[in-house]
Amino acid sequence: MTRPITVGVDGSPESGAAAGWAAREAVRRGLPLRIVHAWQWQSYDLVVAADRGTQEAWARELVRTAERTAAERHHGLAATGEAVEGDTVGTLVAEAERAELLVLGSRGHGALVGFLLGSVGQQTVADAVRPVVLVRGDDEPAAEAGGREIVVGQHGGPDDSTVSAAALRFAFETAAARSAAVRAVRAWSLPPVFAYSPASLHLLDEAGGFEPRERTALEEALKPWRARFPDVAVTGHVEMGSAAQVMLAAAARAQLAVVGRRSSRLAVGGRVGSVAHALVHHVPCPVAVIPPS
């Protein structure tokens, strides 16, 4: 079964930018586009409030408008849309499960304040079993060209192999579809003094020091993806610092930032992790949050 690229729309400029991004990506990958709007009838004790039929008609028209825009801009793109009545998060998570990836809008508030991802977006990103791409309202197609790289984080922890593999796969597949380069980023920090032991110091000496060891680990992680995508130019980026800070700096001029998401959950729901949270709120380019494979 061919999975579509699915975009959630709500009539905002941010969701319009997300729909544009999703349509372009669908064309590049040769996939259909699915446009979804989740709505729930709201009953108000006001004379001006619309009845159920009117609210449903608004939802359907919103989707039809998005369909027409996609068809006008991308001739030949197979685009379908649906206004789905139901809880927004539940609807989007269910749609993501059937999609190649889910695209949502992220509202911008400037460089100092950062970018707003509301509770719906945060919970959808945390719960989706497929990649979720978040797009700012001022995203432009030109940002996808001009030699800008796709920046992907490669985690260094012992439990991060599936997270890193899924993120690297997505980054390389996307780069291949765009004829873009990949910058793979691995951050590292000095271990606490109490973590040292004679055995670990011996292994460290054999590796030549902290940073050479980290570069070797990154190259090992990249090896299968270099072999699978030989036409994708790759730059390894190893830097000392917190993972969030290093990724934010590396993605400042990227066309897309890709980060893995751990599958941890709290009593109040899922969480995306500190690195993904920082990228979603502060980088200017679209951000792809990838669940473990």
Backbone as numpy.savetxt, mean C-alpha at the origin, in Angstrom:
# Nx Ny Nz CAx CAy CAz Cx Cy Cz
-9.24 -17.83 -11.86 -10.07 -16.63 -11.86 -9.20 -15.38 -11.86
-9.52 -14.45 -12.75 -8.78 -13.20 -12.82 -9.28 -12.25 -11.74
-8.38 -11.84 -10.88 -8.74 -10.91 -9.81 -8.70 -9.48 -10.35
-9.68 -8.66 -10.06 -9.65 -7.26 -10.50 -8.83 -6.40 -9.55
-8.51 -5.22 -10.00 -8.04 -4.18 -9.10 -9.29 -3.43 -8.66
-9.51 -3.39 -7.36 -10.74 -2.82 -6.80 -10.44 -1.50 -6.11
-11.29 -0.52 -6.33 -11.12 0.77 -5.69 -12.40 1.14 -4.96
-12.26 1.64 -3.74 -13.40 2.13 -2.99 -13.56 3.62 -3.21
-14.76 4.04 -3.58 -15.02 5.46 -3.85 -16.11 5.97 -2.93
-16.03 7.29 -2.62 -17.06 7.91 -1.78 -17.42 9.31 -2.27
-16.92 9.68 -3.44 -17.23 10.99 -4.00 -16.24 12.08 -3.62
-15.29 11.79 -2.75 -14.30 12.79 -2.34 -13.19 12.91 -3.39
-12.44 14.02 -3.40 -11.30 14.14 -4.30 -10.27 13.03 -4.08
-10.11 12.60 -2.83 -9.16 11.54 -2.54 -9.56 10.23 -3.20
-10.85 9.90 -3.14 -11.28 8.66 -3.77 -11.23 8.78 -5.30
-11.40 10.00 -5.82 -11.24 10.21 -7.25 -9.81 9.95 -7.70
-8.85 10.43 -6.90 -7.43 10.17 -7.20 -7.13 8.68 -7.09
-7.73 8.02 -6.10 -7.53 6.58 -5.94 -8.09 5.83 -7.14
-9.26 6.25 -7.64 -9.85 5.60 -8.81 -8.96 5.78 -10.03
-8.37 6.96 -10.19 -7.46 7.19 -11.30 -6.23 6.31 -11.21
-5.66 6.22 -10.00 -4.48 5.37 -9.80 -4.82 3.91 -10.11
-5.97 3.45 -9.60 -6.38 2.06 -9.81 -6.60 1.76 -11.28
-7.21 2.70 -12.01 -7.45 2.49 -13.44 -6.14 2.37 -14.21
-5.18 3.24 -13.91 -3.89 3.17 -14.59 -3.16 1.86 -14.28
-3.25 1.44 -13.05 -2.58 0.19 -12.66 -3.26 -1.01 -13.32
-4.59 -0.96 -13.45 -5.31 -2.04 -14.12 -4.90 -2.14 -15.59
-4.74 -1.01 -16.24 -4.29 -1.01 -17.64 -2.89 -1.60 -17.74
-1.99 -1.18 -16.86 -0.62 -1.68 -16.90 -0.56 -3.20 -16.70
-1.40 -3.71 -15.82 -1.35 -5.14 -15.49 -2.29 -5.98 -16.35
-3.07 -5.32 -17.19 -4.02 -6.05 -18.02 -5.13 -6.69 -17.22
-5.58 -6.01 -16.16 -6.62 -6.54 -15.28 -7.88 -5.68 -15.36
-9.03 -6.25 -15.03 -10.25 -5.44 -14.97 -10.25 -4.54 -13.75
-11.05 -3.49 -13.81 -11.20 -2.54 -12.70 -12.59 -2.71 -12.09
-12.66 -2.81 -10.79 -13.94 -2.88 -10.09 -14.04 -1.66 -9.18
-15.14 -0.94 -9.28 -15.39 0.27 -8.50 -16.51 -0.01 -7.50
-16.25 0.25 -6.23 -17.20 -0.10 -5.19 -17.47 1.10 -4.29
-18.74 1.29 -3.98 -19.11 2.27 -2.96 -19.98 1.58 -1.93
-19.55 1.59 -0.67 -20.33 1.00 0.41 -21.21 2.08 1.03
-22.50 1.79 1.18 -23.40 2.79 1.74 -24.37 2.12 2.72
-24.84 2.91 3.65 -25.84 2.46 4.59 -26.92 3.52 4.72
-28.16 3.10 4.70 -29.25 4.06 4.81 -29.25 4.68 6.19
-29.27 6.00 6.21 -29.29 6.75 7.46 -30.65 7.44 7.59
-31.35 7.13 8.65 -32.65 7.74 8.89 -32.48 8.91 9.86
-32.89 10.09 9.43 -32.77 11.29 10.27 -34.16 11.88 10.50
-34.33 12.52 11.63 -35.61 13.18 11.94 -35.57 14.61 11.40
-35.29 14.72 10.11 -35.22 16.01 9.46 -36.04 15.98 8.19
-36.67 17.09 7.88 -37.49 17.15 6.67 -36.63 17.01 5.42
-35.38 17.54 5.50 -34.51 17.54 4.32 -33.82 16.20 4.10
-33.94 15.27 5.04 -33.26 14.00 4.89 -33.85 13.20 3.74
-32.97 12.54 2.97 -33.42 11.74 1.84 -33.94 10.39 2.33
-34.92 9.85 1.61 -35.41 8.53 1.98 -34.44 7.46 1.46
-34.74 6.22 1.77 -33.85 5.11 1.42 -33.60 5.04 -0.09
-34.69 5.15 -0.86 -34.54 5.06 -2.31 -33.66 6.15 -2.89
-33.78 7.35 -2.35 -32.97 8.47 -2.82 -31.50 8.26 -2.48
-31.23 7.80 -1.26 -29.85 7.55 -0.86 -29.23 6.45 -1.71
-29.99 5.43 -2.02 -29.48 4.36 -2.89 -29.20 4.88 -4.29
-30.08 5.75 -4.79 -29.88 6.33 -6.12 -28.61 7.18 -6.15
-28.35 7.93 -5.06 -27.11 8.70 -4.98 -25.90 7.77 -5.06
-25.95 6.66 -4.31 -24.83 5.73 -4.29 -24.58 5.13 -5.67
-25.66 4.77 -6.35 -25.51 4.17 -7.69 -24.97 5.20 -8.69
-25.42 6.43 -8.59 -24.94 7.45 -9.51 -23.46 7.75 -9.27
-23.04 7.73 -8.01 -21.63 7.96 -7.70 -20.76 6.91 -8.40
-21.20 5.65 -8.35 -20.44 4.57 -8.98 -20.48 4.71 -10.50
-21.64 5.04 -11.06 -21.74 5.20 -12.52 -20.82 6.33 -13.01
-20.75 7.40 -12.25 -19.87 8.51 -12.63 -18.42 8.07 -12.65
-18.02 7.31 -11.64 -16.64 6.79 -11.60 -16.38 5.85 -12.77
-17.36 5.03 -13.13 -17.22 4.13 -14.28 -17.03 4.93 -15.57
-17.86 5.96 -15.75 -17.76 6.77 -16.98 -16.39 7.45 -17.07
-15.92 7.97 -15.96 -14.62 8.64 -15.96 -13.51 7.68 -16.34
-13.53 6.48 -15.78 -12.50 5.48 -16.11 -12.56 5.09 -17.58
-13.79 4.92 -18.12 -13.94 4.53 -19.52 -13.48 5.63 -20.47
-13.75 6.88 -20.10 -13.34 8.00 -20.95 -11.82 8.16 -20.98
-11.17 7.90 -19.87 -9.72 8.10 -19.79 -8.92 6.89 -20.27
-9.53 5.71 -20.25 -8.80 4.50 -20.60 -9.68 3.63 -21.51
-9.63 3.89 -22.79 -10.44 3.14 -23.75 -10.01 1.67 -23.74
-10.99 0.81 -23.68 -10.71 -0.62 -23.67 -10.58 -1.22 -22.28
-10.53 -0.38 -21.25 -10.45 -0.89 -19.89 -11.78 -1.51 -19.48
-11.75 -2.73 -19.01 -12.97 -3.40 -18.53 -13.25 -2.93 -17.11
-14.22 -2.03 -16.97 -14.53 -1.45 -15.67 -15.98 -1.73 -15.31
-16.20 -2.22 -14.11 -17.55 -2.45 -13.59 -17.65 -1.79 -12.23
-18.88 -1.50 -11.81 -19.06 -0.85 -10.52 -20.28 -1.38 -9.80
-20.30 -1.19 -8.49 -21.43 -1.64 -7.69 -21.54 -0.80 -6.43
-22.75 -0.39 -6.13 -23.05 0.25 -4.85 -23.53 -0.84 -3.90
-22.76 -1.11 -2.87 -23.03 -2.22 -1.97 -23.57 -1.68 -0.65
-24.73 -2.13 -0.26 -25.28 -1.71 1.02 -24.68 -2.53 2.13
-24.07 -1.87 3.10 -23.49 -2.60 4.21 -22.44 -1.78 4.92
-21.91 -2.34 5.99 -20.85 -1.71 6.76 -19.65 -1.43 5.86
-19.08 -0.23 5.96 -18.01 0.16 5.05 -16.78 -0.72 5.20
-16.28 -0.89 6.43 -15.08 -1.69 6.64 -15.31 -3.13 6.21
-16.42 -3.71 6.63 -16.72 -5.10 6.27 -16.81 -5.28 4.77
-17.44 -4.32 4.10 -17.58 -4.41 2.64 -16.22 -4.33 1.96
-15.40 -3.38 2.38 -14.09 -3.21 1.74 -13.17 -4.40 2.00
-13.20 -4.93 3.21 -12.37 -6.10 3.52 -12.80 -7.30 2.68
-14.12 -7.49 2.52 -14.62 -8.58 1.69 -14.24 -8.38 0.22
-14.31 -7.13 -0.24 -13.92 -6.85 -1.62 -12.43 -7.10 -1.84
-11.62 -6.75 -0.85 -10.17 -6.97 -0.96 -9.84 -8.44 -1.11
-10.59 -9.28 -0.43 -10.32 -10.72 -0.48 -10.47 -11.27 -1.90
-11.34 -10.64 -2.69 -11.58 -11.11 -4.06 -10.77 -10.33 -5.10
-9.92 -9.42 -4.66 -9.21 -8.52 -5.58 -7.72 -8.83 -5.62
-7.08 -8.38 -6.69 -5.62 -8.42 -6.75 -5.04 -7.44 -5.75
-5.66 -6.28 -5.68 -5.32 -5.30 -4.65 -6.48 -4.32 -4.51
-6.55 -3.70 -3.34 -7.60 -2.72 -3.04 -6.97 -1.35 -2.96
-7.62 -0.35 -3.56 -7.09 1.02 -3.58 -8.07 1.94 -2.86
-7.54 2.77 -1.96 -8.35 3.71 -1.20 -7.71 5.08 -1.22
-8.50 6.11 -0.98 -7.98 7.46 -0.89 -7.52 7.79 0.51
-6.50 8.66 0.60 -5.98 9.12 1.90 -5.92 10.63 1.87
-6.56 11.27 2.83 -6.72 12.72 2.81 -5.45 13.42 3.26
-4.97 14.44 2.52 -3.75 15.15 2.84 -4.00 16.38 3.70
-3.05 16.66 4.60 -3.15 17.85 5.45 -1.84 18.63 5.51
-0.94 18.38 4.58 0.29 19.18 4.55 1.47 18.47 5.18
2.67 19.00 4.91 3.91 18.34 5.31 4.08 18.27 6.82
3.62 19.29 7.56 3.86 19.30 9.00 2.84 18.45 9.75
1.59 18.58 9.38 0.55 17.83 10.09 0.55 16.37 9.66
0.88 16.11 8.39 0.85 14.75 7.88 -0.43 14.47 7.12
-0.72 13.22 6.91 -1.87 12.82 6.11 -2.82 11.99 6.94
-4.08 12.24 6.73 -5.10 11.62 7.56 -5.59 10.33 6.93
-5.54 9.27 7.68 -6.20 8.03 7.29 -7.21 7.74 8.37
-8.48 7.86 8.02 -9.55 7.72 9.00 -9.67 6.31 9.53
-10.58 6.13 10.46 -10.74 4.83 11.12 -11.14 3.74 10.13
-11.95 4.10 9.12 -12.34 3.12 8.12 -11.11 2.61 7.36
-10.28 3.56 6.91 -9.08 3.17 6.18 -8.12 2.37 7.03
-7.91 2.80 8.28 -6.97 2.10 9.15 -7.42 0.66 9.41
-8.71 0.48 9.69 -9.19 -0.87 9.98 -9.19 -1.74 8.74
-9.47 -1.14 7.59 -9.44 -1.91 6.34 -8.02 -2.39 6.05
-7.05 -1.49 6.19 -5.65 -1.86 5.97 -5.23 -2.96 6.93
-5.65 -2.87 8.19 -5.24 -3.85 9.20 -5.87 -5.22 8.97
-7.08 -5.26 8.41 -7.82 -6.52 8.30 -7.76 -7.16 6.91
-7.40 -6.41 5.89 -7.43 -6.94 4.52 -6.40 -8.05 4.34
-6.78 -9.09 3.62 -5.86 -10.21 3.36 -5.11 -10.03 2.04
-5.39 -8.96 1.33 -4.71 -8.64 0.08 -4.05 -7.27 0.22
-3.14 -6.91 -0.68 -2.49 -5.59 -0.60 -3.51 -4.45 -0.68
-3.24 -3.40 0.08 -4.07 -2.19 0.05 -3.15 -1.01 -0.30
-3.54 -0.25 -1.32 -2.77 0.93 -1.73 -3.56 2.17 -1.34
-2.88 3.11 -0.68 -3.50 4.35 -0.22 -2.96 5.50 -1.05
-3.86 6.29 -1.62 -3.50 7.34 -2.58 -3.97 8.69 -2.07
-3.09 9.68 -2.12 -3.45 11.04 -1.71 -4.32 11.71 -2.76
-5.05 12.72 -2.32 -5.94 13.44 -3.23 -5.21 14.22 -4.30
-3.96 14.63 -4.05 -3.22 15.41 -5.04 -2.26 14.55 -5.86
-2.46 13.23 -5.85 -1.60 12.35 -6.64 -1.77 12.64 -8.13
-0.66 12.66 -8.86 -0.68 12.95 -10.29 -0.04 11.81 -11.06
-0.57 11.49 -12.26 0.04 10.43 -13.08 1.50 10.69 -13.39
1.89 11.97 -13.50 3.28 12.31 -13.83 4.25 11.81 -12.77
3.78 11.63 -11.54 4.65 11.16 -10.46 5.09 9.72 -10.67
4.39 8.99 -11.56 4.73 7.60 -11.82 5.84 7.47 -12.86
6.32 8.58 -13.38 7.37 8.56 -14.39 8.56 9.37 -13.89
9.41 9.77 -14.83 10.52 10.65 -14.48 11.62 9.99 -13.68
11.76 8.66 -13.79 12.84 7.98 -13.10 12.65 7.75 -11.62
11.48 8.05 -11.10 11.25 7.83 -9.67 11.19 6.34 -9.37
11.76 5.96 -8.24 11.86 4.55 -7.87 10.63 4.07 -7.11
10.50 2.77 -7.05 9.59 2.12 -6.12 10.43 1.71 -4.92
10.09 2.23 -3.75 10.87 1.99 -2.54 10.16 0.94 -1.70
10.89 -0.10 -1.30 10.29 -1.17 -0.51 11.14 -1.45 0.71
10.49 -1.69 1.83 11.19 -2.00 3.06 11.44 -3.50 3.17
12.67 -3.86 3.54 13.02 -5.26 3.78 13.34 -5.39 5.26
12.51 -6.11 5.99 12.66 -6.22 7.44 13.79 -7.16 7.80
14.40 -6.89 8.95 15.56 -7.67 9.34 15.34 -8.65 10.46
14.17 -8.68 11.06 13.94 -9.55 12.20 13.80 -11.01 11.81
14.04 -11.93 12.73 13.95 -13.35 12.43 12.55 -13.82 12.08
11.53 -13.07 12.50 10.15 -13.48 12.23 9.54 -12.72 11.06
10.36 -12.01 10.29 9.84 -11.13 9.25 9.99 -11.67 7.84
10.37 -12.92 7.67 10.66 -13.44 6.33 9.43 -13.41 5.43
8.27 -13.82 5.94 7.08 -13.83 5.10 6.59 -12.41 4.81
6.76 -11.51 5.79 6.39 -10.11 5.58 7.25 -9.49 4.48
8.56 -9.70 4.57 9.48 -9.14 3.59 9.27 -9.74 2.21
9.07 -11.06 2.16 8.90 -11.71 0.87 7.67 -11.18 0.14
6.57 -10.99 0.87 5.35 -10.48 0.24 5.55 -9.06 -0.26
6.22 -8.22 0.53 6.46 -6.84 0.11 7.39 -6.78 -1.09
8.45 -7.58 -1.08 9.38 -7.59 -2.21 8.70 -8.09 -3.48
7.89 -9.12 -3.35 7.16 -9.62 -4.53 6.31 -8.52 -5.15
5.55 -7.82 -4.31 4.68 -6.76 -4.82 5.50 -5.66 -5.47
6.60 -5.26 -4.84 7.42 -4.18 -5.39 8.01 -4.56 -6.74
8.52 -5.77 -6.86 9.12 -6.19 -8.13 8.06 -6.37 -9.22
6.91 -6.94 -8.88 5.85 -7.10 -9.87 5.37 -5.74 -10.38
5.22 -4.79 -9.46 4.77 -3.46 -9.85 5.83 -2.75 -10.68
7.09 -2.88 -10.29 8.18 -2.26 -11.05 8.26 -2.83 -12.46
8.08 -4.14 -12.59 8.12 -4.77 -13.91 7.00 -4.24 -14.80
5.82 -4.05 -14.22 4.68 -3.54 -15.00 4.89 -2.09 -15.42
5.70 -1.34 -14.66 5.90 0.09 -14.93 7.25 0.39 -15.58
8.09 -0.63 -15.76 9.48 -0.42 -16.22 10.20 0.54 -15.28
10.00 0.34 -14.00 10.57 1.20 -12.96 11.68 0.47 -12.23
12.49 1.22 -11.49 13.55 0.66 -10.65 13.05 0.47 -9.23
13.69 -0.43 -8.52 13.36 -0.72 -7.12 14.51 -0.30 -6.23
14.19 0.34 -5.13 15.16 0.61 -4.06 14.71 -0.18 -2.84
15.49 -1.19 -2.46 15.16 -2.02 -1.31 15.89 -1.49 -0.09
15.14 -1.17 0.95 15.68 -0.48 2.12 15.68 -1.41 3.33
16.83 -1.47 3.97 16.96 -2.25 5.21 17.59 -1.36 6.27
16.88 -1.12 7.35 17.38 -0.30 8.45 17.95 -1.21 9.54
18.94 -0.71 10.23 19.51 -1.49 11.32 19.91 -0.57 12.46
20.04 -1.14 13.64 20.45 -0.37 14.81 21.36 -1.21 15.67
22.14 -0.56 16.50 23.04 -1.28 17.40 22.23 -2.07 18.43
22.61 -3.31 18.67 21.89 -4.09 19.69 22.21 -3.57 21.08
21.34 -3.80 22.05 21.64 -3.39 23.43 22.84 -4.16 23.97
23.56 -3.54 24.88 24.79 -4.13 25.40 24.55 -5.53 25.97
23.41 -5.72 26.63 23.18 -7.01 27.27 22.93 -8.12 26.26
22.76 -7.77 24.97 22.53 -8.80 23.95 23.83 -9.41 23.45
24.96 -8.78 23.77 26.25 -9.31 23.31 26.59 -10.62 24.02
27.25 -11.48 23.29 27.77 -12.72 23.84 29.01 -13.08 23.06
29.91 -13.88 23.61 31.10 -14.28 22.85 30.77 -14.90 21.50
29.71 -15.72 21.46 29.35 -16.37 20.20 28.88 -15.36 19.16
28.02 -14.41 19.59 27.50 -13.42 18.63 28.61 -12.49 18.16
29.55 -12.15 19.05 30.67 -11.30 18.64 31.56 -12.02 17.63
31.73 -13.31 17.80 32.53 -14.07 16.85 31.87 -14.08 15.46
30.56 -14.30 15.43 29.84 -14.28 14.15 29.90 -12.89 13.51
29.82 -11.87 14.34 29.88 -10.51 13.83 31.25 -10.21 13.22
32.32 -10.66 13.88 33.67 -10.47 13.35 33.82 -11.18 12.00
33.26 -12.38 11.89 33.35 -13.12 10.63 32.62 -12.40 9.51
31.53 -11.70 9.85 30.75 -10.97 8.84 31.38 -9.64 8.47
32.38 -9.19 9.25 33.07 -7.94 8.92 32.49 -6.72 9.60
31.55 -6.88 10.50 30.95 -5.74 11.17 29.45 -5.69 10.97
28.83 -4.71 11.60 27.37 -4.61 11.55 26.84 -4.33 10.14
27.30 -3.23 9.53 26.71 -2.84 8.24 26.99 -3.85 7.13
28.23 -4.38 7.00 28.44 -5.43 5.99 27.53 -6.63 6.20
27.30 -6.99 7.47 26.40 -8.11 7.74 24.99 -7.79 7.26
24.54 -6.56 7.48 23.20 -6.16 7.04 23.11 -6.13 5.52
24.16 -5.66 4.85 24.17 -5.65 3.38 24.10 -7.08 2.82
24.82 -7.98 3.46 24.78 -9.37 3.02 23.38 -9.95 3.20
22.74 -9.64 4.32 21.39 -10.14 4.57 20.41 -9.58 3.55
20.56 -8.30 3.20 19.66 -7.71 2.21 19.86 -8.36 0.85
21.11 -8.56 0.45 21.37 -9.18 -0.85 20.83 -10.60 -0.91
20.91 -11.33 0.19 20.33 -12.67 0.22 18.82 -12.63 0.01
18.18 -11.65 0.65 16.72 -11.51 0.50 16.35 -11.12 -0.92
17.20 -10.33 -1.57 16.90 -9.86 -2.93 17.22 -10.88 -4.01
18.08 -11.83 -3.70 18.59 -12.75 -4.73 17.50 -13.42 -5.55
16.47 -14.03 -4.94 15.45 -14.70 -5.78 14.64 -13.73 -6.63
14.48 -12.49 -6.17 13.69 -11.53 -6.93 14.50 -10.93 -8.07
15.81 -10.77 -7.87 16.68 -10.36 -8.97 16.65 -11.40 -10.09
16.66 -12.67 -9.69 16.65 -13.74 -10.69 15.31 -13.82 -11.41
14.23 -13.59 -10.69 12.90 -13.69 -11.30 12.58 -12.49 -12.17
13.13 -11.32 -11.82 12.87 -10.09 -12.57 14.20 -9.47 -13.02
14.89 -10.12 -13.97 16.23 -9.63 -14.35 16.23 -8.26 -15.00
15.10 -7.82 -15.54 15.04 -6.52 -16.21 14.76 -5.36 -15.26
14.49 -5.67 -14.00 14.22 -4.61 -13.02 15.53 -4.17 -12.37
15.86 -2.90 -12.50 17.06 -2.35 -11.85 16.82 -2.26 -10.35
17.80 -2.70 -9.57 17.64 -2.77 -8.11 18.80 -2.06 -7.42
18.48 -1.26 -6.43 19.48 -0.64 -5.58 19.25 -1.08 -4.15
20.28 -1.60 -3.51 20.18 -1.96 -2.10 20.53 -0.75 -1.25
19.74 -0.49 -0.25 19.92 0.69 0.61 19.95 0.22 2.05
21.12 0.27 2.68 21.27 -0.13 4.08 21.68 1.10 4.88
20.95 1.38 5.95 21.21 2.59 6.72 20.92 2.35 8.19
21.75 2.91 9.03 21.53 2.81 10.47 20.46 3.81 10.91
19.51 3.35 11.68 18.44 4.22 12.16 17.17 3.43 12.37
16.14 4.09 12.85 14.86 3.41 13.01 14.27 3.12 11.64
13.57 2.00 11.52 13.02 1.60 10.23 12.08 2.66 9.67
11.26 3.26 10.54 10.31 4.27 10.07 11.03 5.49 9.52
12.04 5.98 10.23 12.76 7.17 9.78 13.52 6.91 8.49
14.17 5.76 8.38 14.93 5.43 7.18 14.00 5.30 5.98
12.86 4.64 6.16 11.91 4.49 5.06 11.31 5.82 4.65
10.97 6.67 5.61 10.41 7.98 5.28 11.38 8.79 4.43
12.66 8.78 4.78 13.65 9.53 4.02 13.83 8.94 2.63
13.87 7.62 2.53 14.09 6.97 1.24 12.91 7.16 0.30
11.69 7.25 0.85 10.49 7.35 0.02 10.08 8.78 -0.30
10.88 9.76 0.12 10.50 11.16 -0.06 10.30 11.52 -1.53
11.04 10.87 -2.44 10.92 11.16 -3.87 10.50 9.92 -4.66
9.87 8.97 -4.01 9.47 7.73 -4.68 8.16 7.92 -5.43
7.90 7.03 -6.40 6.58 7.01 -7.04 5.62 6.09 -6.29
6.18 5.19 -5.47 5.36 4.29 -4.66 6.23 3.76 -3.53
5.66 3.71 -2.33 6.34 3.10 -1.19 5.61 1.81 -0.83
6.37 0.75 -0.60 5.80 -0.56 -0.31 6.32 -1.02 1.05
5.42 -1.44 1.91 5.83 -1.90 3.24 4.99 -3.10 3.64
5.63 -4.06 4.30 4.91 -5.23 4.78 4.17 -4.94 6.06
3.14 -5.72 6.30 2.32 -5.56 7.50 2.30 -6.86 8.27
2.66 -6.79 9.52 2.57 -7.98 10.36 1.11 -8.28 10.68
0.82 -9.55 10.90 -0.57 -9.96 11.13 -0.90 -10.00 12.61
-0.49 -8.97 13.35 -0.80 -8.92 14.77 -2.15 -8.28 15.01
-2.79 -8.66 16.09 -4.10 -8.11 16.41 -4.16 -7.69 17.87
-4.98 -6.68 18.12 -5.23 -6.23 19.48 -6.68 -6.53 19.83
-7.04 -6.30 21.09 -8.41 -6.56 21.51 -9.40 -5.68 20.75
-8.93 -4.49 20.32 -9.83 -3.57 19.62 -9.72 -3.71 18.11
-8.96 -4.69 17.61 -8.84 -4.89 16.17 -7.40 -5.04 15.73
-7.19 -5.04 14.42 -5.86 -5.24 13.88 -5.03 -3.97 13.94
-3.73 -4.12 13.75 -2.83 -2.98 13.70 -1.90 -3.17 12.52
-1.34 -2.09 12.01 -0.53 -2.17 10.81 0.95 -2.12 11.09
1.37 -1.76 12.29 2.79 -1.65 12.61 3.28 -0.21 12.47
4.36 0.09 13.18 4.85 1.48 13.25 5.37 2.00 11.92
6.05 1.16 11.14 6.61 1.61 9.86 5.49 1.92 8.87
4.55 1.01 8.73 3.42 1.24 7.84 2.63 2.47 8.28
2.43 2.62 9.58 1.69 3.77 10.10 2.39 5.07 9.73
3.72 5.11 9.88 4.47 6.33 9.55 4.39 6.66 8.07
4.53 5.65 7.22 4.48 5.89 5.78 3.10 6.38 5.34
2.08 5.70 5.82 0.71 6.07 5.44 0.39 7.52 5.79
0.93 7.98 6.91 0.60 9.32 7.37 1.54 10.42 6.88
2.72 10.07 6.39 3.70 11.13 6.16 4.41 11.16 4.80
4.37 10.12 3.99 5.05 10.23 2.70 4.08 10.81 1.66
4.59 11.56 0.68 3.72 12.18 -0.31 3.22 11.23 -1.40
3.89 10.11 -1.59 3.51 9.21 -2.68 2.49 8.17 -2.19
1.85 7.43 -3.12 0.99 6.34 -2.69 1.77 5.31 -1.88
1.08 4.63 -0.97 1.70 3.64 -0.11 0.95 2.32 -0.26
1.70 1.25 -0.53 1.12 -0.09 -0.60 1.46 -0.83 0.67
0.44 -1.28 1.39 0.62 -2.03 2.63 0.30 -3.49 2.32
1.30 -4.37 2.52 1.19 -5.75 2.06 1.08 -6.69 3.24
0.03 -7.53 3.30 -0.08 -8.51 4.39 0.91 -9.64 4.16
1.18 -10.45 5.19 2.11 -11.58 5.02 1.60 -12.55 3.96
2.54 -13.17 3.24 2.14 -14.14 2.21 1.73 -15.46 2.86
